[in-house]
């Protein structure tokens, strides 16, 4: 165990005079551990040391230990000790609802009365606050976003004056350098750290030296750090390289028959979670999907089914990760790699906490780095964009929709920027309105450039990990600055063995994956309302429904989509043309009326759209009506809806409306992304009396 913190001083009590205090810490650790793990459970010496350090007056303690080490037992034991002497309750900051649910249950098993204040239980808040006032709660768990809620913020001062311990769980979230940095988390942490009386305990399993240093700086100069080895002896790591997208699906379908127990299959996107889940179900596997778009009730049901082994696996994004408590999780398989070794360690470390053997398998994907690039830049503020947003807010407050329309910044990037500006105290949110506070914004160019560089370096580390360059466990330990990395002797590099089915999934599973993925229906949802600041207003009268052959990095169409992007102008792969006809054949069964003609969607270069439209018209024995023209350049990329629609309104023209027959029109395009081009074109057709517009695209991009 490394106990020499870089930016902190070592304040641990020592000597004979301190032995009664350590015995006191040991007694409470024994009590809590017996309740959590049984009467024969023995605490680790460094667990007792950590509890002892926390129990010092107004202490600042950071614990960086592997998943399964028992970090939560430390703060339950410390809380138990503080409450036994009449001290105040513990306030635990937790980043995920799933984690809070598990922590409430764990606290109660430890003999502590726990409650939570989060976005899903507004109706319980008054009762919880009353219990706090009555000193009837030992532990209050809150999400980081609560500081932005006026009801919670109004009570924060009184709460901080009362609490005996503040726990910042998953503390890497407060560091700009952490793989999962959250501005709301850092803002709340800063407010909590201002208390002069309560002890503060920060815990994480996923912090390298840079992140550990940053957390220590935020906690204060007298922080005591406990950092142990991150090696996991129960976990066998493997990389299965070189599989195509279809082969990865087939590999998992085969592997689930032999992987131990139940587990998690991690993917990088929501679409992939839903798609892979649907495929595995057709193969007869009991699996559920889980992502940030899964509603709260469904999330809890999925978590419970996995916990009770009612499913073989949950196919999940990173939304299922930190703190999910299932000690007997038998495997974690990654379809595609996270962008950092810290994120990968955090996820794969879910497996093997309470069993002798678990599998952690990575199936790297060629598409990984495109996804890494997006997430690497999405949360880093841009000085020019920040200036534009602040200029917009200078005169008066704005809601999010107004800001998006006036600045042209896309919603996701705008929300990320506003959170960072709020942490810096530059902007404030009152209800739904953002305003400037008067605090000037100083863009730390060096810091953000260094962060971007670090993320590129971390992506390089994961690239090397995926190529199996050395013992996999030691590689992760080194990447996380573990003080004692060593070859594990168990991983696929150390042994030369891969888990079943190795590099060759079965032919039957390959055929099943091919047929499933080529037969999926992808809906294109119509836009509902025009954005502010464009010519049209209110509800949209545009296309009514749409279908696409493929979505995002669709594993069933990877080669064809690459050929479509890279091929000569106006060429469309034959397989995608056939896929369009097959998609129409399935879709036609639900049409209220058959289209009377095919129209190519307008674009700066319409050659490919015209090829597709001609093919569909010929196969469907429908007339082709090329009635659109395009004037000027392409619509702005990576912009909010208002500038995109404003450009489309000026660029798209109907050139031959007289030739349009009466009845529904099928509008076709090789690609669709924002859906605004199809929306504007469809609105123009509807203006000319077209009764219905349907949209067909080869590739719906996220």
C-alpha positions in Angstrom: 0.0 0.0 0.0 1.4 3.4 -1.0 0.6 6.0 1.7 2.7 8.9 0.5 0.3 11.3 -1.2 1.8 13.7 -3.7 0.1 17.0 -2.8 -0.9 16.0 0.7 0.6 15.6 4.1 0.6 12.4 6.1 -1.5 13.2 9.2 -2.1 9.6 10.4 -2.1 9.4 14.2 0.6 7.2 15.6 2.0 5.8 18.8 0.7 4.2 22.0 -1.6 7.2 22.8 -3.5 6.5 19.7 -4.2 2.8 20.3 -7.6 3.3 22.0 -8.8 5.3 19.0 -7.6 2.6 16.6 -9.3 -0.1 18.8 -12.5 2.0 18.6 -12.2 2.1 14.8 -11.6 -1.6 14.7 -14.7 -2.3 16.9 -17.0 -0.4 14.6 -15.4 -1.9 11.5 -15.9 -5.4 12.9 -19.5 -4.7 13.7 -20.3 -3.3 10.3 -18.4 -6.0 8.4 -20.2 -8.8 10.3 -23.5 -7.3 9.3 -22.5 -6.9 5.7 -20.4 -10.1 5.1 -21.1 -12.4 8.0 -19.8 -13.1 11.5 -16.5 -14.6 10.3 -15.5 -11.7 8.0 -12.2 -10.1 8.9 -11.4 -6.5 8.1 -8.3 -5.5 6.2 -5.7 -3.6 8.2 -5.8 -0.7 5.8 -9.6 -0.6 6.0 -9.2 -0.1 9.8 -6.5 2.5 9.2 -8.8 4.4 6.8 -11.7 4.4 9.3 -9.2 5.6 12.0 -8.1 8.4 9.8 -11.6 9.5 9.0 -12.5 9.6 12.7 -10.0 12.4 13.3 -11.6 15.8 13.7 -12.3 17.5 10.4 -10.1 15.0 8.5 -9.6 14.8 4.8 -9.1 11.2 3.5 -8.8 9.8 0.0 -9.1 6.0 -0.6 -8.0 4.7 -4.0 -8.5 0.9 -3.9 -9.7 -1.8 -6.4 -13.3 -2.6 -6.9 -14.3 -5.1 -4.2 -11.7 -4.0 -1.7 -14.5 -2.7 0.6 -14.4 1.1 0.3 -18.1 1.4 1.3 -17.5 -0.6 4.4 -15.1 2.2 5.5 -17.6 4.9 5.3 -20.4 2.8 6.9 -18.0 1.9 9.8 -17.0 5.6 10.2 -20.6 6.7 10.1 -21.5 4.0 12.7 -18.8 5.2 15.0 -19.7 8.9 14.6 -23.4 8.3 15.2 -22.6 6.1 18.3 -21.1 9.2 20.0 -24.0 11.6 19.0 -22.3 13.0 15.9 -24.2 14.1 12.9 -25.3 12.0 9.9 -23.2 11.2 6.9 -23.9 12.9 3.6 -23.0 10.7 0.7 -22.6 12.1 -2.8 -23.3 9.4 -5.4 -23.2 9.9 -9.2 -25.8 7.2 -10.3 -29.3 6.3 -9.2 -28.4 2.6 -9.4 -25.5 3.2 -7.1 -27.7 5.1 -4.6 -30.2 2.3 -4.5 -27.5 -0.2 -3.7 -25.9 2.1 -1.1 -29.2 2.6 0.7 -29.7 -1.1 0.9 -26.1 -1.7 2.0 -26.3 1.1 4.7 -29.4 -0.5 6.2 -27.7 -3.9 6.2 -24.9 -2.2 8.1 -27.5 -1.1 10.7 -27.8 2.5 9.5 -31.0 4.3 8.6 -30.6 5.7 5.1 -32.6 7.9 2.7 -32.0 9.5 -0.6 -32.8 12.8 -2.3 -32.7 12.5 -6.1 -34.5 13.5 -9.3 -36.9 10.5 -9.1 -38.4 11.0 -5.6 -39.4 14.7 -5.3 -42.5 13.6 -3.5 -40.4 12.1 -0.6 -38.2 15.1 -0.1 -40.2 16.9 2.7 -40.4 13.6 4.7 -36.7 13.1 4.3 -35.9 16.6 5.3 -38.2 16.2 8.4 -36.4 13.1 9.4 -33.1 14.9 9.1 -34.5 17.7 11.3 -35.5 15.0 13.8 -32.1 13.4 13.7 -33.7 10.2 12.6 -31.5 9.5 9.5 -27.9 8.2 9.7 -27.1 8.5 6.0 -28.4 10.9 3.4 -27.5 10.1 -0.2 -27.7 12.8 -2.9 -27.0 13.1 -6.5 -24.6 15.9 -7.7 -27.3 17.7 -9.7 -29.2 18.5 -6.4 -27.1 21.6 -5.8 -28.9 23.2 -8.8 -32.3 22.6 -7.2 -33.5 25.6 -5.1 -35.2 23.4 -2.5 -32.1 21.4 -1.8 -29.7 24.4 -2.1 -31.8 26.3 0.5 -31.2 23.5 3.0 -27.5 22.9 2.2 -26.1 25.4 4.8 -28.1 23.9 7.7 -27.3 20.4 6.5 -23.5 21.1 6.4 -23.6 22.5 9.9 -25.2 19.2 11.1 -23.4 16.4 9.3 -20.5 14.5 10.9 -19.1 13.0 7.7 -19.2 13.9 4.0 -18.5 11.0 1.5 -17.7 11.8 -2.1 -18.1 8.4 -3.8 -16.6 7.8 -7.2 -14.4 10.8 -6.5 -12.7 10.7 -10.0 -15.9 12.5 -11.2 -14.7 15.7 -9.5 -11.5 15.8 -11.5 -11.2 17.5 -14.9 -8.7 14.7 -15.6 -11.0 11.9 -14.7 -12.4 9.6 -17.4 -15.9 10.5 -16.3 -15.6 14.1 -15.2 -19.0 15.7 -14.3 -19.2 19.5 -13.8 -22.3 19.1 -11.5 -20.3 16.7 -9.3 -17.4 19.1 -9.0 -19.6 22.0 -8.2 -21.4 20.1 -5.4 -18.0 18.8 -4.1 -16.7 22.3 -3.9 -19.7 23.4 -1.8 -19.4 20.5 0.5 -15.6 20.8 1.0 -16.2 24.3 2.4 -17.5 22.9 5.7 -14.9 23.5 8.5 -16.2 20.8 10.9 -17.2 17.6 9.1 -14.7 15.0 8.1 -14.5 14.3 4.3 -13.9 10.9 2.8 -13.4 10.6 -1.0 -13.3 7.1 -2.6 -12.6 5.7 -6.0 -11.3 2.6 -7.7 -10.3 4.4 -10.9 -7.7 7.1 -10.5 -4.2 7.4 -11.8 -1.6 9.6 -10.3 -2.8 12.7 -12.2 -6.4 12.3 -11.0 -5.3 11.3 -7.5 -3.2 14.5 -7.3 -6.1 16.7 -8.5 -8.6 15.2 -6.0 -6.0 15.7 -3.2 -5.6 19.3 -4.2 -9.4 19.8 -4.1 -9.7 18.1 -0.7 -6.9 20.2 0.8 -3.2 20.2 1.9 -3.7 17.9 4.9 -5.3 15.0 3.0 -4.3 11.4 3.9 -4.3 9.1 1.0 -4.6 5.3 1.0 -3.7 3.7 -2.3 -3.4 0.0 -2.8 -2.7 -2.4 -5.7 -5.3 -2.5 -8.4 -4.6 -6.1 -9.4 -7.6 -8.5 -9.4 -6.6 -12.1 -8.9 -10.1 -13.4 -9.6 -10.3 -11.8 -13.0 -9.0 -13.4 -16.2 -8.6 -10.8 -18.9 -8.6 -11.6 -22.7 -8.5 -9.7 -26.0 -10.1 -11.4 -29.0 -8.7 -9.4 -31.9 -9.6 -9.2 -35.6 -13.3 -10.0 -35.5 -15.6 -8.4 -38.0 -18.8 -6.8 -36.7 -20.8 -9.8 -37.7 -18.3 -12.1 -36.1 -18.5 -10.2 -32.8 -22.3 -10.7 -32.6 -21.8 -14.4 -33.4 -19.0 -14.7 -30.9 -21.2 -13.4 -28.1 -24.1 -15.6 -29.1 -21.8 -18.6 -28.8 -19.9 -17.5 -25.7 -23.0 -16.9 -23.6 -23.5 -20.7 -23.6 -20.2 -21.2 -21.6 -19.3 -17.9 -19.8 -19.7 -18.4 -16.1 -22.7 -17.2 -14.2 -24.4 -14.0 -15.4 -22.7 -10.8 -16.5 -22.6 -7.5 -18.4 -21.9 -7.0 -22.1 -20.7 -3.4 -22.5 -21.2 -1.5 -25.7 -20.4 2.1 -26.6 -23.8 3.4 -27.8 -27.4 3.2 -27.0 -28.2 1.9 -30.5 -25.8 -0.9 -30.2 -27.2 -1.9 -26.8 -30.7 -2.2 -28.3 -29.5 -3.9 -31.4 -27.3 -6.5 -29.8 -30.0 -7.3 -27.2 -32.6 -7.9 -29.9 -30.2 -10.3 -31.7 -29.3 -12.3 -28.6 -32.9 -12.7 -27.8 -33.5 -14.2 -31.2 -30.8 -16.7 -30.4 -32.7 -17.8 -27.3 -30.6 -15.9 -24.7 -32.2 -14.2 -21.7 -30.8 -10.7 -21.9 -31.9 -7.1 -21.2 -30.8 -3.7 -22.5 -29.7 -0.9 -20.2 -28.7 2.7 -21.2 -29.1 6.3 -20.3 -32.3 6.2 -22.2 -33.8 3.5 -20.0 -36.3 5.0 -17.6 -35.8 4.8 -13.9 -38.3 2.1 -13.1 -37.1 -0.1 -16.0 -33.5 0.4 -14.9 -34.2 -0.9 -11.4 -36.1 -3.9 -12.8 -33.1 -4.8 -15.1 -30.6 -4.4 -12.2 -32.7 -6.6 -10.0 -33.1 -9.3 -12.7 -29.3 -9.3 -13.2 -28.7 -9.4 -9.4 -31.0 -12.4 -9.0 -29.5 -14.2 -12.1 -32.9 -14.1 -13.9 -31.0 -13.0 -17.0 -27.8 -14.3 -18.5 -26.5 -10.9 -19.3 -27.4 -7.2 -19.5 -26.2 -5.4 -22.7 -25.3 -2.0 -21.3 -23.7 1.3 -22.0 -21.5 3.0 -19.3 -24.8 3.9 -17.6 -24.5 0.6 -15.8 -21.1 0.8 -14.1 -19.9 2.7 -11.0 -20.9 1.0 -7.8 -23.4 -1.5 -9.2 -23.3 -4.2 -6.5 -23.3 -7.8 -7.7 -20.3 -9.6 -6.1 -20.8 -12.8 -8.1 -20.8 -11.2 -11.5 -19.2 -13.9 -13.7 -18.1 -11.9 -16.7 -17.8 -8.6 -18.5 -17.5 -8.6 -22.3 -16.8 -5.4 -24.2 -18.0 -5.0 -27.7 -15.8 -2.1 -28.6 -13.3 -0.5 -26.3 -13.8 2.4 -23.9 -11.4 5.3 -24.8 -9.3 5.2 -21.6 -7.7 2.4 -19.5 -9.3 3.9 -16.4 -12.8 3.6 -17.9 -12.1 0.1 -19.0 -10.8 -0.9 -15.6 -13.8 0.6 -13.9 -16.2 -1.4 -16.1 -14.4 -4.7 -16.3 -13.8 -4.5 -12.5 -17.6 -5.1 -12.0 -16.8 -8.8 -12.5 -15.2 -11.2 -10.0 -15.6 -9.3 -6.8 -17.0 -12.2 -4.8 -16.2 -15.2 -6.9 -12.9 -17.1 -7.4 -13.0 -16.8 -11.2 -14.5 -14.3 -13.7 -13.9 -13.4 -17.3 -13.1 -10.0 -18.7 -13.1 -10.1 -22.5 -12.5 -7.2 -25.0 -13.7 -7.5 -28.6 -12.1 -4.4 -30.2 -13.9 -2.7 -33.1 -12.6 -0.7 -36.0 -15.3 1.9 -35.2 -14.0 2.5 -31.7 -11.8 5.5 -32.5 -14.5 7.5 -34.3 -16.6 7.2 -31.1 -13.6 8.1 -28.9 -12.9 11.2 -31.0 -16.5 12.4 -30.5 -16.6 11.9 -26.7 -13.0 13.3 -26.3 -14.0 16.7 -27.6 -17.7 16.9 -26.6 -17.0 18.0 -23.0 -14.0 20.3 -23.6 -15.1 24.0 -23.9 -14.2 26.1 -26.8 -13.2 29.7 -26.1 -15.1 31.2 -29.1 -18.2 29.2 -28.3 -18.1 30.3 -24.7 -17.7 33.9 -25.8 -20.7 33.6 -28.1 -22.9 32.1 -25.4 -21.9 34.7 -22.8 -22.6 37.5 -25.3 -26.0 36.1 -25.9 -26.7 36.1 -22.1 -25.2 39.5 -21.5 -28.4 41.5 -22.0 -31.0 39.2 -20.4 -31.5 35.6 -19.3 -32.2 32.9 -21.9 -33.7 29.4 -21.8 -31.9 26.6 -23.4 -34.0 26.6 -26.6 -33.4 30.3 -27.1 -29.7 30.0 -26.5 -29.5 27.1 -29.0 -31.4 29.1 -31.6 -29.5 32.3 -31.1 -26.0 30.9 -30.9 -26.3 28.0 -33.3 -24.5 25.7 -30.8 -25.9 22.1 -30.8 -27.9 21.1 -27.7 -25.4 18.5 -26.2 -22.4 20.8 -26.5 -24.3 23.8 -25.2 -25.5 21.9 -22.1 -21.9 20.7 -21.4 -20.5 24.2 -21.8 -23.2 25.7 -19.5 -22.4 23.2 -16.7 -18.7 24.1 -16.9 -19.5 27.8 -16.9 -21.7 27.3 -13.8 -18.9 25.5 -12.0 -16.7 28.5 -12.6 -19.5 30.8 -11.2 -19.8 32.6 -14.6 -23.5 31.7 -15.2 -26.4 30.7 -13.0 -29.6 28.8 -13.7 -32.8 30.0 -12.2 -35.6 27.6 -13.1 -35.2 27.2 -16.8 -33.4 30.5 -17.4 -29.7 30.9 -17.6 -28.1 34.3 -16.7 -24.7 35.8 -16.3 -23.5 36.3 -12.8 -21.0 39.1 -13.6 -18.0 36.9 -12.9 -15.7 37.1 -16.0 -14.9 33.9 -17.8 -11.2 33.2 -18.2 -10.6 30.4 -20.7 -7.8 28.2 -19.4 -6.3 27.4 -22.8 -3.3 25.5 -21.5 -5.5 23.3 -19.2 -8.0 22.3 -21.8 -5.3 21.7 -24.4 -3.4 19.5 -21.9 -6.7 17.6 -21.2 -7.2 17.0 -24.9 -3.6 15.7 -25.2 -4.1 13.4 -22.2 -7.2 11.9 -23.8 -5.3 11.3 -27.0 -2.6 9.5 -25.0 -5.1 7.4 -23.1 -6.7 6.4 -26.4 -3.3 5.3 -27.6 -2.9 3.2 -24.5 -6.2 1.4 -25.2 -5.1 0.9 -28.8 -2.0 -0.9 -27.5 -4.0 -2.9 -25.0 -6.3 -4.1 -27.8 -3.2 -5.4 -29.6 -2.2 -7.4 -26.6 1.2 -5.8 -26.0 2.2 -7.5 -22.7 0.3 -8.9 -19.7 -3.2 -7.3 -19.8 -3.6 -6.9 -16.0 -0.1 -5.5 -15.6 -0.8 -3.1 -18.5 -3.9 -1.8 -16.8 -2.1 -1.5 -13.5 0.7 0.5 -15.2 -1.8 2.8 -17.0 -3.4 3.5 -13.7 -0.1 4.2 -11.9 -0.5 1.1 -9.7 2.5 1.1 -7.3 3.2 -2.6 -7.9 2.3 -3.8 -11.4 3.2 -7.5 -12.2 2.3 -10.1 -14.7 -0.8 -11.9 -13.7 -0.1 -15.3 -15.3 -3.8 -15.7 -16.2 -4.7 -13.4 -19.1 -4.8 -14.3 -22.8 -1.3 -12.8 -23.3 0.3 -14.6 -20.4 -1.3 -18.0 -21.3 -1.9 -17.8 -25.0 -5.4 -19.0 -24.5 -8.7 -17.4 -25.5 -12.1 -18.0 -24.0 -14.6 -20.0 -26.0 -15.2 -19.8 -28.9 -11.7 -18.4 -29.6 -11.3 -16.7 -32.9 -13.9 -18.7 -34.8 -17.6 -18.3 -33.9 -19.8 -21.0 -35.3 -21.2 -20.9 -38.9 -24.7 -21.1 -37.6 -24.3 -18.0 -35.3 -22.7 -16.1 -38.2 -25.6 -16.9 -40.5 -28.1 -15.9 -37.7 -26.3 -12.6 -37.2 -26.2 -11.8 -40.9 -29.9 -12.6 -41.4 -30.9 -10.6 -38.3 -28.9 -7.5 -39.0 -29.9 -7.4 -42.6 -33.5 -7.8 -41.7 -33.8 -5.0 -39.0 -36.2 -2.1 -39.5 -34.8 1.3 -38.6 -37.4 4.0 -38.0 -36.8 7.6 -38.9 -38.9 9.7 -36.5 -40.5 12.9 -38.0 -39.6 16.2 -36.5 -42.4 17.8 -34.5 -41.9 21.6 -34.3 -39.9 24.2 -36.2 -37.1 25.8 -34.3 -37.2 29.5 -33.3 -35.8 32.0 -35.8 -36.8 30.4 -39.1 -39.4 31.1 -41.7 -41.9 28.5 -40.6 -43.5 28.4 -37.2 -45.2 25.9 -34.8 -46.1 22.3 -35.5 -44.5 20.7 -38.6 -46.5 19.5 -41.5 -43.8 17.4 -43.1 -43.1 13.7 -43.6 -45.3 11.3 -41.6 -42.9 8.3 -41.3 -39.6 7.1 -42.4 -37.4 3.9 -42.6 -33.7 3.4 -43.1 -31.8 0.3 -44.2 -28.9 0.9 -41.6 -28.3 2.9 -38.5 -25.0 4.4 -37.3 -22.1 1.8 -37.4 -24.5 -0.9 -38.3 -22.6 -4.2 -38.1 -24.8 -5.8 -40.8 -23.7 -3.2 -43.4 -20.2 -2.1 -42.4 -18.5 -2.8 -45.7 -21.3 -1.4 -47.8 -21.6 1.8 -45.8 -17.8 2.3 -46.1 -18.1 1.8 -49.9 -21.0 4.3 -50.0 -18.9 7.0 -48.2 -15.7 6.4 -50.1 -17.0 5.4 -53.5 -17.2 7.7 -56.6 -20.0 10.3 -56.8 -23.3 8.8 -57.8 -22.4 5.1 -57.1 -24.4 3.1 -54.6 -23.4 -0.5 -53.7 -25.8 -3.1 -55.1 -26.3 -4.7 -51.7 -27.6 -1.4 -50.3 -29.9 -1.0 -53.3 -31.3 -4.5 -52.7 -31.5 -3.6 -49.0 -33.6 -0.6 -49.8 -36.1 -2.7 -51.8 -36.3 -5.3 -49.0 -36.9 -2.6 -46.4 -39.7 -1.2 -48.5 -41.2 -4.6 -48.9 -41.5 -5.1 -45.2 -42.6 -1.5 -44.6 -45.3 -1.6 -47.3 -47.3 -4.0 -45.2 -48.2 -1.2 -42.8 -48.8 1.7 -45.3 -52.3 3.2 -45.3 -51.8 3.9 -49.0 -49.2 3.0 -51.6 -47.0 5.9 -52.8 -47.8 7.1 -56.3 -44.3 8.3 -57.2 -40.7 8.4 -56.1 -38.8 11.7 -55.5 -35.0 12.1 -54.8 -34.2 14.2 -51.8 -32.5 17.5 -52.6 -28.8 17.7 -51.7 -25.8 19.8 -52.9 -24.8 16.7 -54.9 -27.9 14.7 -55.8 -26.3 12.1 -58.0 -26.4 9.2 -55.4 -30.0 10.2 -54.4 -31.1 10.1 -58.0 -29.5 6.6 -58.5 -31.3 5.3 -55.5 -34.6 6.9 -56.5 -34.4 5.5 -60.0 -33.7 2.0 -58.7 -36.6 2.1 -56.2 -38.9 3.5 -58.9 -38.0 0.8 -61.3 -38.3 -2.0 -58.8 -41.6 -0.6 -57.5 -42.9 0.2 -61.0 -43.5 3.8 -59.9 -43.0 7.0 -61.8 -39.8 9.0 -60.9 -40.3 12.8 -60.4 -37.1 14.8 -60.0 -38.7 18.0 -58.8 -36.1 19.5 -56.4 -33.1 21.8 -56.9 -30.4 23.0 -54.5 -28.8 26.4 -54.5 -25.6 27.2 -52.6 -23.4 25.1 -50.4 -24.2 22.4 -47.9 -26.0 23.1 -44.6 -23.7 24.0 -41.6 -22.2 20.9 -39.9 -22.4 20.4 -36.1 -24.7 23.3 -35.6 -28.0 23.8 -33.8 -31.3 23.5 -35.7 -32.0 27.1 -36.4 -29.0 27.9 -38.7 -29.4 24.5 -40.4 -33.1 25.0 -41.2 -32.5 28.7 -42.2 -29.9 27.5 -44.7 -32.2 24.7 -46.0 -35.1 27.2 -46.5 -32.9 29.2 -48.8 -31.2 26.3 -50.5 -34.1 23.9 -51.4 -36.4 24.8 -54.3 -39.2 23.0 -56.1 -38.6 23.2 -59.8 -41.4 21.2 -61.4 -44.5 21.1 -59.1 -46.9 20.7 -61.9 -45.8 17.1 -62.7 -46.5 15.7 -59.2 -49.4 13.3 -59.3 -52.1 13.2 -56.5 -51.4 10.9 -53.6 -48.5 9.9 -51.3 -44.9 10.6 -52.3 -41.9 8.5 -51.4 -38.9 10.8 -50.7 -35.6 8.9 -50.9 -32.0 9.6 -49.9 -28.8 7.7 -49.4 -28.2 9.4 -46.0 -30.2 11.1 -43.3 -28.8 12.7 -40.1 -30.6 15.7 -38.6 -33.8 14.9 -40.6 -34.1 18.6 -41.3 -33.5 18.3 -45.1 -36.3 15.7 -45.4 -38.5 17.8 -43.2 -38.1 21.0 -45.2 -38.5 19.1 -48.5 -41.6 17.3 -47.3 -43.1 20.6 -46.1 -42.6 22.1 -49.5 -44.3 19.1 -51.1 -47.2 19.4 -48.6 -47.5 23.1 -49.5 -48.3 21.9 -53.1 -51.1 19.6 -52.0 -49.2 16.3 -51.6 -51.4 14.2 -49.2 -48.6 12.3 -47.5 -44.8 12.1 -47.6 -42.8 8.9 -46.6 -39.0 8.9 -46.3 -36.6 6.1 -47.2 -32.9 6.4 -46.5 -30.1 3.9 -46.8 -28.2 5.2 -43.8 -29.6 7.0 -40.7 -26.6 8.6 -39.0 -26.7 9.6 -35.3 
